[in-house]
Amino acid sequence: MSRRLASIAALALAGCTMEPHYQRPEAPVPPSWPAGDAYLRQSEAALPSLSRRDIFRDPNLQALIDSALANNRDLRVAAANVAAARAQFRVQRADLFPHVDAGAGASIGDRGNVAGNGNGGGTQESYSADLGVSAFELDLFGRVRSLSHAALQDYFATEAAQRSTRLALIGEIANAYLAYAADRSLLAIAVATRDNAQRSVQLTDQRLRGGIASRIDLRQAQTILETAQSDVASQTTAVAQDRNLLQLLVGAPIDDALLPASLDAVDGQLGELPAGLSSEILLRRPDVVEAEYRLRSANARIGAARAAFFPRISLTGLLGVASDALSSLFTGGAFTWNAGASASLPIFDAGANRGNLRLSEAQRDAALAQYEQTIQTAFREVSDALARRGTIDAQLGAQRRLVAAAADNARLTDARYRGGIDTFLDSLDAQRTLYGAQRTLIATRLARAGNLVDLYTSLGGDALTDVAPYSRQTPGPAGEQP
């Protein structure tokens, strides 16, 4: 009876842990986005679930993203890191279970001159086979369990880091795709300006030959032409470099049919984010999830450091057979066994255990601060993107009106110059104003499209990159998800 009670008590002790009880810290951000003229109105709707296919509607862009998710090398490195963290957890978790080793041996030797008469004693044979458990630690105070728990949280954190890499990759491809489209549009504007400038130079040269225009007018017309020529070369380089970047991000050759001809081809292919987003969606961002798992891991290591102050009890056991003859190795008389236990208690370690405990507590405090800072940074990034979203349409509308006015002014001043009413300098200034306004309009349109990408990546709520930190089940003894 006493033996049964002792066994029950040992099992009860084996389930204890000295880890501090984990509670998710309060998010150090307001419960809603900032409100003001620079921000979009937010409704009280339920928290939405974002999907990259709802935001990036362009089928060509979706094809590039799908290809990148299959071929990008950064994602492959991240996947390898997840596999390594998973294997590390399996190694650490294995310490919770006894390690059973099997062995067998055989030896043959000379007995020596036993009788002292100079005759040999013959040969001596010895055979053995055994199963043994060596130094299995009874985890009475949860030290091994805490280390296993910490390794599990590190594995989950690495998995979240992989999702963060994936989310960043999607954003980078979208931005590179938009940049390529914008540079194609800028190249088209530069080419059109160059062609118009070429005709202007020819006309001015004819007027010079007819004595109507001066050489100054010709040189001024040539400045517009050469500026446009330079921009054509520069934009051609930019388009080629944008394609190279896309190919690097995708990690595989790109079909030219998937690339946009201009920014006009992309307009309308980016979806708006739904209204009613609560700031709690930031808890779904992969970097926030990773920071929380790092905090959980640091919290678990405190339990291991505390358990180091208490005795460690290890068990050893051996079951086997041994015989002088192979034929009688597995007979009843050859069976042998032994068992043992050892305990160690730290008496004096010059403060090492206390130092390890203080170290683990300091690391937990640092992880907590990192977790809170990650949430605050995420909130700032989303707030900045919303602030830009609230003003970009007004800026884009003003820029469109500026281009329309500049185009009309260029047309009128050119007609007045040809009619001899205005000087060529007025026409030249009008052309420069129109060219600059057109380029600025492309930049503003690119900023508006890029703002949607920034909102998508800063929210980090894509259902394909989401992670539920509290619905996970602990992997089994082999480290596999059930």
KOLBAFI-125747 format. One record per residue (C-alpha): z, x, y. Coordinates in nm, 4 decimals. Example, Ala and Ser with C-alpha at 12.3 -4.5 7.8 and 13.67 -1.06 7.14 Angstrom:
KOLBAFI-125747
- c3,c1,c2
- 0.7800,1.2300,-0.4500 .
- 0.7140,1.3670,-0.1060 .
//
This chain:
KOLBAFI-125747
- c3,c1,c2
- 0.0000,0.0000,0.0000 .
- 0.0884,0.2790,0.2377 .
- -0.2446,0.4483,0.1620 .
- -0.4334,0.1274,0.2524 .
- -0.2431,0.0957,0.5801 .
- -0.3227,0.4573,0.6620 .
- -0.6918,0.3952,0.5983 .
- -0.6936,0.0900,0.8279 .
- -0.5199,0.2878,1.1003 .
- -0.7730,0.5712,1.0697 .
- -1.0623,0.3259,1.1020 .
- -0.9050,0.1716,1.4105 .
- -0.8616,0.5112,1.5710 .
- -1.2225,0.6028,1.4897 .
- -1.3456,0.3179,1.7131 .
- -1.1599,0.4305,2.0241 .
- -1.3146,0.6095,2.3175 .
- -1.1821,0.7760,2.6292 .
- -1.4836,0.7052,2.8446 .
- -1.4036,0.5347,3.1760 .
- -1.5165,0.1730,3.1760 .
- -1.8605,0.1644,3.3352 .
- -1.9288,-0.0843,3.6144 .
- -2.2596,-0.0939,3.7974 .
- -2.1965,0.0076,4.1600 .
- -2.2728,-0.2406,4.4323 .
- -2.6166,-0.1816,4.5789 .
- -2.5619,-0.0072,4.9163 .
- -2.8339,-0.2109,5.0893 .
- -2.8408,-0.5506,5.2648 .
- -2.9129,-0.8565,5.0495 .
- -3.2480,-0.9182,5.2195 .
- -3.5208,-0.7298,5.4001 .
- -3.4916,-0.6656,5.7753 .
- -3.6121,-0.9556,5.9899 .
- -3.7981,-0.9171,6.3155 .
- -4.1342,-0.9242,6.4834 .
- -4.2499,-0.6239,6.2813 .
- -4.1685,-0.7819,5.9470 .
- -4.3227,-1.0630,5.7481 .
- -4.1176,-1.3748,5.6986 .
- -3.9512,-1.3876,5.3622 .
- -3.8804,-1.7189,5.1887 .
- -3.5989,-1.8114,4.9554 .
- -3.8316,-1.8248,4.6543 .
- -3.7304,-1.6831,4.3187 .
- -3.7720,-1.3151,4.2489 .
- -4.1382,-1.2584,4.1544 .
- -4.2733,-1.0412,3.8779 .
- -4.5441,-0.8079,3.9997 .
- -4.8489,-0.7101,3.8007 .
- -5.0865,-0.4347,3.8961 .
- -5.3802,-0.6538,3.7911 .
- -5.2741,-0.9137,4.0455 .
- -5.2629,-0.6503,4.3205 .
- -5.5611,-0.4355,4.2202 .
- -5.8248,-0.6980,4.1430 .
- -6.1261,-0.4697,4.1543 .
- -6.2479,-0.4444,3.7913 .
- -6.3812,-0.0938,3.8537 .
- -6.0423,0.0212,3.9831 .
- -5.8721,-0.1439,3.6875 .
- -6.1030,0.0436,3.4512 .
- -6.0171,0.3749,3.6174 .
- -5.6446,0.3013,3.5956 .
- -5.6710,0.2074,3.2282 .
- -5.8586,0.5293,3.1571 .
- -5.5968,0.7328,3.3437 .
- -5.3110,0.5730,3.1508 .
- -5.4803,0.6922,2.8339 .
- -5.5888,1.0400,2.9449 .
- -5.3798,1.1680,3.2358 .
- -5.2047,1.4939,3.1485 .
- -4.8948,1.4262,3.3583 .
- -4.8358,1.1145,3.1514 .
- -4.8768,1.3177,2.8340 .
- -4.6139,1.5638,2.9565 .
- -4.3827,1.2737,3.0403 .
- -4.4384,1.1232,2.6950 .
- -4.3546,1.4579,2.5356 .
- -4.0343,1.4730,2.7417 .
- -3.9385,1.1276,2.6138 .
- -4.0020,1.2386,2.2562 .
- -3.7871,1.5480,2.3120 .
- -3.5020,1.3419,2.4593 .
- -3.5245,1.0998,2.1685 .
- -3.5062,1.3861,1.9205 .
- -3.2088,1.5345,2.1063 .
- -3.0267,1.2048,2.0780 .
- -3.0940,1.1940,1.7044 .
- -2.9527,1.5464,1.6697 .
- -2.6374,1.4542,1.8635 .
- -2.5884,1.1219,1.6853 .
- -2.6088,1.2921,1.3468 .
- -2.2658,1.4472,1.4157 .
- -2.1121,1.1007,1.3718 .
- -2.1949,1.1122,1.0002 .
- -2.1023,1.3565,0.7237 .
- -2.3571,1.6235,0.6405 .
- -2.3989,1.6386,0.2651 .
- -2.5572,1.9510,0.1201 .
- -2.6665,2.0134,-0.2363 .
- -2.6764,2.3547,-0.3948 .
- -2.7421,2.5215,-0.7241 .
- -2.6998,2.8764,-0.8428 .
- -2.7428,3.1039,-1.1387 .
- -2.6341,3.4639,-1.1901 .
- -2.6608,3.7128,-1.4771 .
- -2.4715,4.0434,-1.4879 .
- -2.3384,4.3176,-1.7153 .
- -1.9834,4.2660,-1.8421 .
- -1.9212,4.6431,-1.8523 .
- -1.7331,4.8530,-2.1140 .
- -1.4483,4.6119,-2.1846 .
- -1.3175,4.7803,-2.5061 .
- -1.3343,5.1346,-2.3720 .
- -1.5310,5.2565,-2.6705 .
- -1.8483,5.3313,-2.4826 .
- -2.0297,5.0230,-2.6040 .
- -2.1553,4.7759,-2.3454 .
- -1.9936,4.4369,-2.3166 .
- -2.3207,4.2436,-2.3013 .
- -2.4359,4.0137,-2.0218 .
- -2.2410,3.7478,-1.8359 .
- -2.4119,3.4266,-1.7257 .
- -2.2929,3.1767,-1.4643 .
- -2.4507,2.8484,-1.3553 .
- -2.3421,2.5968,-1.0925 .
- -2.4590,2.2784,-0.9145 .
- -2.2680,2.1024,-0.6404 .
- -2.2657,1.8510,-0.3558 .
- -2.0524,1.9354,-0.0570 .
- -1.9365,1.8063,0.2823 .
- -1.8418,2.0820,0.5217 .
- -1.6379,2.0480,0.8414 .
- -1.6945,1.6759,0.9038 .
- -1.4988,1.5882,1.2184 .
- -1.2983,1.2672,1.2151 .
- -1.3824,1.1291,1.5575 .
- -1.0361,0.9848,1.6180 .
- -1.0517,1.0222,1.9954 .
- -1.4198,0.9486,2.0548 .
- -1.5375,1.2991,2.1488 .
- -1.8470,1.2972,1.9259 .
- -1.9150,0.9319,2.0056 .
- -1.9050,1.0032,2.3795 .
- -2.1472,1.2931,2.3423 .
- -2.3790,1.0700,2.1399 .
- -2.3526,0.7993,2.4049 .
- -2.4374,1.0519,2.6758 .
- -2.7419,1.1706,2.4809 .
- -2.8563,0.8109,2.4402 .
- -2.8329,0.7514,2.8159 .
- -3.0243,1.0746,2.8806 .
- -3.2959,0.9490,2.6483 .
- -3.3168,0.6184,2.8340 .
- -3.3254,0.8066,3.1663 .
- -3.6149,1.0203,3.0466 .
- -3.7942,0.7063,2.9381 .
- -3.7450,0.5621,3.2882 .
- -3.8768,0.8866,3.4374 .
- -4.1919,0.8399,3.2303 .
- -4.2342,0.4935,3.3816 .
- -4.1838,0.6439,3.7262 .
- -4.4638,0.8916,3.6562 .
- -4.6818,0.6064,3.5373 .
- -4.6146,0.3981,3.8485 .
- -4.6844,0.6936,4.0783 .
- -5.0086,0.7640,3.8924 .
- -5.1307,0.4075,3.9448 .
- -5.0567,0.4381,4.3166 .
- -5.2309,0.7752,4.3420 .
- -5.5450,0.6448,4.1714 .
- -5.5553,0.3390,4.3961 .
- -5.5163,0.5535,4.7085 .
- -5.7793,0.8025,4.5900 .
- -6.0174,0.5148,4.5126 .
- -5.9658,0.3711,4.8615 .
- -6.0051,0.7138,5.0224 .
- -6.3353,0.7609,4.8404 .
- -6.4563,0.4226,4.9660 .
- -6.3474,0.5030,5.3226 .
- -6.5173,0.8423,5.3190 .
- -6.8368,0.6811,5.1918 .
- -6.8205,0.4425,5.4885 .
- -6.7543,0.7287,5.7309 .
- -7.0487,0.9154,5.5821 .
- -7.2712,0.6118,5.6380 .
- -7.1566,0.5876,6.0020 .
- -7.2221,0.9584,6.0540 .
- -7.5687,0.9297,5.9018 .
- -7.6545,0.6277,6.1181 .
- -7.5253,0.8044,6.4288 .
- -7.7245,1.1143,6.3405 .
- -8.0445,0.9103,6.3002 .
- -7.9900,0.7327,6.6323 .
- -7.9124,1.0630,6.8012 .
- -8.2290,1.2124,6.6565 .
- -8.4356,0.9322,6.8107 .
- -8.2494,0.9747,7.1388 .
- -8.3257,1.3459,7.1441 .
- -8.6945,1.2777,7.0798 .
- -8.7074,1.0168,7.3552 .
- -8.5252,1.2411,7.6031 .
- -8.7562,1.5296,7.5205 .
- -9.0561,1.3066,7.5923 .
- -8.9022,1.1956,7.9212 .
- -8.8384,1.5590,8.0063 .
- -9.2007,1.6455,7.9407 .
- -9.3046,1.3538,8.1602 .
- -9.0794,1.4698,8.4409 .
- -8.8514,1.1652,8.4208 .
- -8.5444,1.3246,8.2554 .
- -8.3751,1.6560,8.3185 .
- -8.2935,1.9366,8.0760 .
- -7.9258,1.8390,8.1119 .
- -8.0065,1.5003,7.9625 .
- -8.1737,1.6693,7.6685 .
- -7.8772,1.8999,7.6033 .
- -7.6367,1.6101,7.6286 .
- -7.8403,1.4159,7.3727 .
- -7.8357,1.7180,7.1445 .
- -7.4537,1.7308,7.1563 .
- -7.4371,1.3851,7.0009 .
- -7.6911,1.4886,6.7373 .
- -7.5141,1.8101,6.6382 .
- -7.1748,1.6395,6.6313 .
- -7.3128,1.3799,6.3939 .
- -7.4804,1.6516,6.1832 .
- -7.1465,1.8283,6.1506 .
- -6.9703,1.5052,6.0549 .
- -7.2340,1.4302,5.7913 .
- -7.1672,1.7673,5.6259 .
- -6.7914,1.7206,5.6532 .
- -6.7972,1.3709,5.5067 .
- -7.0273,1.4778,5.2252 .
- -6.7661,1.7371,5.1304 .
- -6.4866,1.4797,5.1562 .
- -6.6692,1.2373,4.9261 .
- -6.7202,1.5104,4.6646 .
- -6.3556,1.6146,4.6862 .
- -6.2385,1.2536,4.6547 .
- -6.4402,1.2230,4.3359 .
- -6.2910,1.5455,4.2022 .
- -5.9407,1.4129,4.2708 .
- -6.0150,1.0867,4.0934 .
- -6.1473,1.2728,3.7915 .
- -5.8351,1.4890,3.7808 .
- -5.6084,1.1844,3.7990 .
- -5.8064,0.9965,3.5354 .
- -5.8162,1.3019,3.3108 .
- -6.1650,1.2239,3.1818 .
- -6.5226,1.2085,3.3134 .
- -6.5867,0.9225,3.5579 .
- -6.8870,0.6933,3.5478 .
- -7.0471,0.6855,3.8937 .
- -7.1011,0.3111,3.8485 .
- -6.7227,0.2644,3.8795 .
- -6.7081,0.4250,4.2248 .
- -6.7291,0.2052,4.5383 .
- -7.0299,0.2382,4.7675 .
- -6.8228,0.1747,5.0803 .
- -6.4998,0.0284,5.2069 .
- -6.6775,-0.3064,5.2403 .
- -6.7035,-0.3189,4.8606 .
- -6.3241,-0.2936,4.8333 .
- -6.2333,-0.5530,5.0964 .
- -6.0897,-0.8629,4.9355 .
- -6.0188,-0.6795,4.6086 .
- -5.6523,-0.6153,4.6893 .
- -5.4078,-0.9010,4.6412 .
- -5.1208,-0.9841,4.8731 .
- -4.7649,-0.9534,4.7504 .
- -4.5861,-1.2867,4.6996 .
- -4.3288,-1.3970,4.9539 .
- -3.9625,-1.4347,4.8720 .
- -3.8849,-1.0882,4.7433 .
- -3.5133,-1.0168,4.7153 .
- -3.3975,-0.6605,4.7684 .
- -3.2480,-0.6768,4.4171 .
- -3.5976,-0.6126,4.2830 .
- -3.5306,-0.2496,4.3726 .
- -3.3014,-0.2339,4.0710 .
- -3.6212,-0.2527,3.8650 .
- -3.7726,0.0594,4.0207 .
- -3.8049,0.3304,3.7556 .
- -3.6353,0.5950,3.9702 .
- -3.3403,0.3612,4.0317 .
- -3.3169,0.2849,3.6595 .
- -3.3292,0.6567,3.5819 .
- -3.0512,0.7296,3.8317 .
- -2.8331,0.4612,3.6735 .
- -2.8827,0.6035,3.3253 .
- -2.7936,0.9500,3.4572 .
- -2.4771,0.7955,3.5978 .
- -2.3988,0.6360,3.2628 .
- -2.4533,0.9687,3.0871 .
- -2.2196,1.1493,3.3264 .
- -1.9612,0.8750,3.2765 .
- -1.9806,0.9192,2.8980 .
- -1.9305,1.2955,2.9213 .
- -1.5947,1.2352,3.0875 .
- -1.4809,1.0736,2.7620 .
- -1.5834,1.3822,2.5658 .
- -1.3998,1.6089,2.8105 .
- -1.0835,1.3984,2.7842 .
- -1.0960,1.3971,2.4038 .
- -1.1040,1.7777,2.4041 .
- -0.7300,1.7744,2.4935 .
- -0.6434,1.6142,2.1586 .
- -0.6471,1.7531,1.8033 .
- -0.9695,1.7873,1.6095 .
- -0.9423,1.6990,1.2415 .
- -1.2148,1.8180,1.0058 .
- -1.2670,1.7349,0.6408 .
- -1.4362,1.9391,0.3711 .
- -1.5103,1.8415,0.0152 .
- -1.6983,1.9736,-0.2858 .
- -1.8080,1.8058,-0.6066 .
- -1.9867,2.0119,-0.8659 .
- -2.0212,2.1575,-1.2080 .
- -1.9934,2.5173,-1.3238 .
- -2.0462,2.6763,-1.6643 .
- -2.1182,3.0061,-1.8348 .
- -2.4007,2.8424,-2.0299 .
- -2.6884,2.6391,-1.8940 .
- -2.6755,2.4045,-2.1943 .
- -2.3183,2.3024,-2.1153 .
- -2.3564,2.2822,-1.7349 .
- -2.3419,1.9025,-1.7217 .
- -2.0762,1.8431,-1.9886 .
- -1.7496,1.6818,-1.8924 .
- -1.5504,2.0001,-1.8992 .
- -1.7749,2.1695,-1.6424 .
- -1.6891,1.9253,-1.3603 .
- -1.5005,2.0713,-1.0639 .
- -1.3938,1.9354,-0.7263 .
- -1.1911,2.0328,-0.4268 .
- -1.1090,1.8765,-0.0912 .
- -0.9450,1.9977,0.2222 .
- -0.8609,1.9077,0.5792 .
- -0.7933,2.1133,0.8868 .
- -0.6664,2.0300,1.2322 .
- -0.6779,2.2259,1.5545 .
- -0.4920,2.1523,1.8751 .
- -0.5521,2.3448,2.1973 .
- -0.2272,2.5112,2.3039 .
- -0.3423,2.7519,2.5717 .
- -0.7004,2.7778,2.6961 .
- -0.6398,2.9150,3.0468 .
- -0.7396,2.5783,3.1976 .
- -1.0825,2.5577,3.0321 .
- -1.0405,2.2003,2.9076 .
- -0.9002,2.0843,3.2399 .
- -1.1853,2.2579,3.4165 .
- -1.4403,2.0859,3.1909 .
- -1.2799,1.7503,3.2690 .
- -1.2922,1.8161,3.6438 .
- -1.6514,1.9319,3.6061 .
- -1.7546,1.6134,3.4245 .
- -1.5778,1.3999,3.6848 .
- -1.7510,1.5847,3.9684 .
- -2.0862,1.5411,3.7943 .
- -2.0135,1.1693,3.7601 .
- -1.9361,1.1467,4.1324 .
- -2.2587,1.3315,4.2138 .
- -2.4557,1.0988,3.9870 .
- -2.2987,0.7990,4.1593 .
- -2.3969,0.9318,4.5015 .
- -2.7476,1.0050,4.3719 .
- -2.7742,0.6506,4.2354 .
- -2.6712,0.4986,4.5675 .
- -2.8998,0.7297,4.7631 .
- -3.1930,0.6399,4.5363 .
- -3.1387,0.2698,4.6097 .
- -3.1067,0.3344,4.9830 .
- -3.4247,0.5431,4.9822 .
- -3.6081,0.2716,4.7934 .
- -3.4885,0.0115,5.0425 .
- -3.6055,0.2277,5.3331 .
- -3.9494,0.2785,5.1738 .
- -3.9998,-0.0938,5.1211 .
- -3.8729,-0.1730,5.4713 .
- -4.1139,0.0784,5.6232 .
- -4.4026,-0.0693,5.4255 .
- -4.3076,-0.4217,5.5348 .
- -4.2853,-0.3085,5.8960 .
- -4.6372,-0.1693,5.8714 .
- -4.7535,-0.4851,5.6979 .
- -4.6253,-0.6966,5.9847 .
- -4.8337,-0.5169,6.2477 .
- -5.1416,-0.3849,6.0723 .
- -5.3382,-0.7100,6.0958 .
- -5.2917,-0.7231,6.4725 .
- -5.4017,-0.3606,6.5003 .
- -5.7022,-0.4244,6.2789 .
- -5.8068,-0.7269,6.4829 .
- -5.7840,-0.5304,6.8075 .
- -5.9855,-0.2467,6.6564 .
- -6.2587,-0.4850,6.5413 .
- -6.2841,-0.6276,6.8915 .
- -6.2963,-0.2766,7.0343 .
- -6.5894,-0.1865,6.8084 .
- -6.7735,-0.5040,6.9076 .
- -6.7205,-0.4341,7.2769 .
- -6.8166,-0.0673,7.2392 .
- -7.1357,-0.1607,7.0525 .
- -7.2360,-0.4108,7.3203 .
- -7.1571,-0.1607,7.5955 .
- -7.3659,0.1079,7.4218 .
- -7.6584,-0.1316,7.3927 .
- -7.6398,-0.2332,7.7587 .
- -7.5994,0.1186,7.8970 .
- -7.8887,0.2421,7.6843 .
- -8.1090,-0.0361,7.8226 .
- -8.0014,0.0454,8.1782 .
- -8.0733,0.4136,8.1198 .
- -8.4175,0.3366,7.9837 .
- -8.4760,0.1170,8.2874 .
- -8.3745,0.3973,8.5206 .
- -8.0657,0.2176,8.6491 .
- -7.7868,0.4312,8.4902 .
- -7.7696,0.8017,8.4160 .
- -7.7929,0.9442,8.0708 .
- -7.4293,1.0502,8.1000 .
- -7.3232,0.6835,8.1037 .
- -7.5275,0.6178,7.7911 .
- -7.3842,0.9304,7.6259 .
- -7.0248,0.8231,7.6961 .
- -7.0966,0.4774,7.5566 .
- -7.2354,0.6260,7.2350 .
- -6.9345,0.8522,7.1951 .
- -6.6972,0.5621,7.2516 .
- -6.8762,0.3520,6.9902 .
- -6.8779,0.6359,6.7359 .
- -6.5068,0.7005,6.7801 .
- -6.4232,0.3300,6.7622 .
- -6.6182,0.2903,6.4388 .
- -6.4362,0.5815,6.2765 .
- -6.0985,0.4507,6.3924 .
- -6.1803,0.1079,6.2495 .
- -6.2456,0.2656,5.9082 .
- -5.9133,0.4496,5.9304 .
- -5.7319,0.1273,6.0205 .
- -5.8931,-0.0635,5.7337 .
- -5.7924,0.2164,5.4997 .
- -5.4365,0.2025,5.6334 .
- -5.4215,-0.1716,5.5698 .
- -5.5406,-0.1308,5.2101 .
- -5.3107,0.1655,5.1551 .
- -5.0177,-0.0378,5.2836 .
- -5.0606,-0.2810,4.9935 .
- -5.0555,0.0129,4.7537 .
- -4.7397,0.1458,4.9190 .
- -4.5691,-0.1917,4.8848 .
- -4.6625,-0.2106,4.5183 .
- -4.5333,0.1365,4.4337 .
- -4.2209,0.1146,4.6533 .
- -4.1141,-0.2134,4.4935 .
- -4.1820,-0.0764,4.1456 .
- -4.1612,-0.4181,3.9854 .
- -4.4693,-0.4153,3.7677 .
- -4.3962,-0.5930,3.4436 .
- -4.5665,-0.3079,3.2552 .
- -4.3358,-0.0471,3.4102 .
- -4.0212,-0.2558,3.4133 .
- -3.7131,-0.1703,3.2119 .
- -3.4140,-0.3862,3.1301 .
- -3.1152,-0.1474,3.1265 .
- -2.8718,-0.4017,2.9874 .
- -3.0817,-0.5645,2.7175 .
- -3.1380,-0.2446,2.5212 .
- -2.9994,-0.2126,2.1727 .
- -2.8555,0.1156,2.0592 .
- -3.0821,0.2926,1.8109 .
- -2.9604,0.3146,1.4557 .
- -2.8352,0.6262,1.2781 .
- -3.1851,0.7721,1.2658 .
- -3.2302,0.7161,1.6375 .
- -3.4888,0.4414,1.5884 .
- -3.4906,0.1143,1.7775 .
- -3.4039,-0.1755,1.5446 .
//
